[in-house]
Amino acid sequence: REKRVLKIKELVDRMIVLFPFEKDIYSKYGMTVDYVGHPLVDEIIVDKTQTEVLKSMGLSTSKTTIGLMPGSRAKEVDRHLPCMLEAAQKLFEQNNDRQFILLRASSIPLKLIENDLFYYKHLPLKIYDGPTYDGINAMDAAMVASGTATLECALLKKPMVIIYKTSWLTYAIARSVIKIPYIGLVNIVAGKKIVEELIQNEANAANIASCMEAALHKHQIVDELAAVKISLGEPGASMRAARVILDAIK
């Protein structure tokens, strides 16, 4: 909703932004803007190798590992996990040399996930609730709910398929006010579609499985994700932001 900038301009003397495209938006309205980069660049630290994580979970170190990241809110999990699990089943049926990790956010009760897993007892899937970045690093690719998690996967150079489902009223309102062509932060930062986005009815098991199959074989995605990582800036975003603030209040 770009027109919000007009109200922000009335209230704010100087903007600190995390993404390059944000600087262009605010500058267009004559605001003083400092792009400092994204703090995730500093925060993403991996302590265990993929092999270490897989062995600790009793999973194979030689099979392709696909991650399921349905979100950190209960409603997101309710909407995303069933179609992700069905897609995982299809991917396994197409090639049984695959296994799956379900990344559980600390905000999601285990019982909520176990209810959905009841129908997939024969799927080689383990729930992971350890350090998030170790879990993502253990994946070869992921189906992920739109949000900051897409940037986390990008910074760890993991191919992905982005999905998002919401209520139809929320979707209709969003479609009427949002003008950018993508919802995934990875694609927004890249300025082009480098990973597939499946929204609402398009986020069904058949489409997710098909797009994931393509992502697993599209090797240039890793190079494109590396470019996204570069565009998020060098380490030290929080320190650069602090310097801007000190400069502003002198």
Protein Blocks (a to p, Z undefined) as FASTA:
>chain_A
ZZlmmmmmmmpmbdcdfbfklmmmmmmnopacddebjfklmmmccfbdfklmmmmnopaf
kbccddddebjbfklmmmmmmmmmmmmmmmmmmomcbccdddddfklcfklmmmmmmmmm
mbccdddfbdfklmmmmpmbdcddedjklmmmmmnopacdddddddfklmmmmmmmmmbf
bfbfklmmnopafbdcdehjllcfklmmmmmmmmmmmmklmmmmmmmmmmnopehklmmm
mmmmmmmmZZ
